């Protein structure tokens, strides 16, 4: 127990030949409110996070949209007691634009000197990768999501709206036909991994 409303969680695996690398402790709230904001961030993570990468000892979320990256990072701070020292931010880019790190720093409320950058020709637009370093956090975070997914959370209209809108924002593509007199939406693709059977 860490005060009345928080708990510190530690994890030690005595049977793992790799030792206890990256198993630092984290402070979590004892209770988490499952509201539309929580559900929206959860949906973003299901779409743009690394939920199926079990070999990773950390948690990563990636987005090309600043507002979605801000929403997810704010969610981690407000719902899971995370501090900036527990987080790594990496911006991947194709062409370096003047002052782009300062813009991300201001949006994310994250020290610009701690933002990593990586040039990558595969990125058409700047992409923000938010990483939480620590297997303890990943295990508790994923279990929290599984617990929510096992309930009838979609019965609530506001929560259903938050879930579908953010899942749509994360994993959908909208095709627009610009060759007609008036551009129109010609297709909407909604793509999830076959492993995501929990949905």
C-alpha positions in Angstrom: 0.0 0.0 0.0 1.2 3.5 -0.9 -1.3 5.8 0.8 -5.1 5.2 0.8 -5.7 5.1 -2.9 -2.5 3.6 -4.5 -0.6 0.4 -4.5 3.0 -0.3 -5.5 3.4 -3.5 -7.5 6.7 -5.4 -7.9 7.4 -8.6 -9.8 10.2 -11.1 -9.5 10.5 -14.2 -11.6 12.8 -16.7 -9.9 12.5 -19.2 -12.8 13.5 -16.9 -15.6 17.1 -17.5 -16.8 17.2 -13.8 -18.0 17.0 -12.5 -14.5 14.7 -9.6 -13.6 15.7 -7.2 -16.3 13.2 -4.4 -16.9 11.0 -5.4 -13.9 11.0 -2.2 -11.9 8.1 -1.5 -9.7 5.2 0.8 -10.6 2.6 2.7 -8.5 -1.0 2.0 -9.6 -4.4 3.3 -8.4 -6.3 0.7 -6.3 -9.4 1.5 -8.3 -9.8 2.7 -11.9 -12.9 4.4 -13.1 -14.2 2.9 -16.3 -15.7 5.9 -18.1 -15.8 7.0 -21.8 -12.3 8.5 -21.6 -10.8 5.2 -20.3 -12.7 3.2 -23.0 -11.6 5.6 -25.8 -8.0 5.3 -24.8 -8.4 1.5 -24.5 -9.8 1.4 -28.1 -6.9 3.4 -29.4 -4.5 1.0 -27.8 -6.3 -2.0 -29.3 -6.0 -0.4 -32.7 -2.5 1.2 -32.6 -0.8 -0.5 -29.6 1.2 -3.7 -29.4 -1.3 -5.8 -27.5 -0.3 -9.0 -29.3 3.5 -8.7 -28.9 3.9 -10.9 -25.9 7.7 -11.0 -26.2 8.1 -7.3 -25.4 9.1 -6.2 -22.0 7.4 -2.8 -22.5 4.2 -1.3 -23.8 4.1 0.8 -27.0 1.4 3.0 -28.7 2.0 4.7 -32.0 0.0 7.4 -33.9 0.5 9.9 -36.6 -2.2 12.1 -35.1 -1.0 14.5 -32.4 -4.5 14.7 -30.7 -4.7 10.9 -30.4 -1.1 10.7 -29.0 -2.0 13.4 -26.5 -5.2 11.6 -25.5 -3.4 8.3 -24.9 -0.5 9.9 -23.0 -2.9 11.9 -20.8 -4.8 8.7 -20.2 -1.7 7.0 -19.0 -0.9 9.9 -16.6 -4.4 10.3 -15.2 -5.6 6.7 -15.0 -2.3 4.8 -14.3 -0.3 7.4 -12.3 2.5 7.4 -14.8 5.2 10.1 -14.7 7.2 11.3 -17.7 10.3 9.5 -16.2 8.6 6.2 -16.9 7.9 7.0 -20.5 10.0 7.2 -23.7 8.8 9.2 -26.7 10.2 8.6 -30.1 9.2 10.5 -33.3 9.8 8.8 -36.6 9.9 11.0 -39.6 10.8 10.9 -43.3 11.8 14.5 -43.9 13.0 16.7 -41.0 10.9 19.8 -40.5 12.2 22.7 -38.6 11.0 22.8 -35.0 9.0 19.6 -35.2 10.4 18.3 -31.9 9.4 21.5 -30.1 5.8 21.1 -31.5 5.5 17.5 -30.2 7.1 18.6 -26.9 4.5 21.3 -26.4 1.5 19.1 -27.4 2.6 16.1 -25.3 3.8 18.2 -22.3 7.1 16.3 -22.5 10.6 17.6 -22.2 12.0 18.1 -25.7 15.5 17.0 -24.6 14.0 13.6 -23.8 12.2 13.1 -27.1 14.1 10.7 -29.4 13.9 11.0 -33.2 14.5 8.5 -36.0 14.6 9.1 -39.7 12.7 6.4 -41.6 11.7 6.5 -45.3 8.8 4.2 -44.6 7.0 7.0 -42.7 5.0 9.2 -44.9 4.1 11.4 -42.0 5.6 12.0 -38.5 4.7 9.2 -36.2 4.8 9.4 -32.4 5.7 6.3 -30.4 4.9 6.3 -26.7 6.6 3.6 -24.8 6.3 2.6 -21.1 9.4 0.8 -20.0 8.7 -2.1 -17.7 7.1 -5.6 -17.8 5.2 -4.9 -14.5 3.3 -2.0 -16.1 2.6 -4.0 -19.3 1.2 -6.9 -17.3 -1.1 -4.8 -15.1 -2.2 -2.6 -18.0 -3.1 -5.6 -20.3 -4.9 -7.4 -17.5 -7.0 -4.2 -16.9 -8.0 -4.2 -20.5 -8.9 -7.9 -20.5 -11.0 -7.4 -17.4 -13.0 -4.6 -19.2 -13.3 -6.6 -22.4 -14.8 -9.5 -20.5 -17.7 -7.3 -19.3 -20.8 -6.0 -21.1 -19.3 -2.5 -21.4 -20.8 -1.9 -24.8 -24.3 -1.9 -23.3 -23.8 1.8 -22.3 -24.4 4.1 -25.2 -21.7 6.8 -24.2 -19.1 4.1 -23.7 -20.1 2.3 -26.9 -19.7 5.6 -28.8 -16.3 6.2 -27.2 -15.1 2.7 -28.0 -16.2 2.6 -31.6 -15.1 6.1 -32.5 -11.6 5.6 -31.2 -11.2 2.1 -32.6 -12.4 3.4 -35.9 -9.8 6.3 -35.7 -7.0 3.7 -35.0 -7.7 0.9 -37.5 -9.8 2.3 -40.3 -9.0 3.7 -43.7 -11.3 5.9 -45.7 -10.9 5.9 -49.5 -12.0 9.1 -51.3 -12.5 9.2 -55.0 -11.2 12.6 -56.2 -11.7 11.9 -60.0 -15.4 12.7 -60.0 -16.9 16.1 -60.3 -17.5 16.1 -56.5 -15.2 13.9 -54.4 -17.0 11.2 -52.4 -16.1 8.4 -50.0 -15.7 5.3 -52.2 -14.7 2.8 -49.5 -14.2 2.3 -45.8 -11.9 -0.5 -44.6 -12.0 -1.8 -41.0 -9.1 -4.1 -40.4 -8.2 -6.1 -37.2 -5.6 -8.8 -36.7 -7.0 -12.3 -36.7 -5.5 -12.7 -33.2 -7.9 -10.0 -31.9 -10.6 -12.5 -31.2 -11.6 -10.8 -27.9 -13.4 -8.2 -30.0 
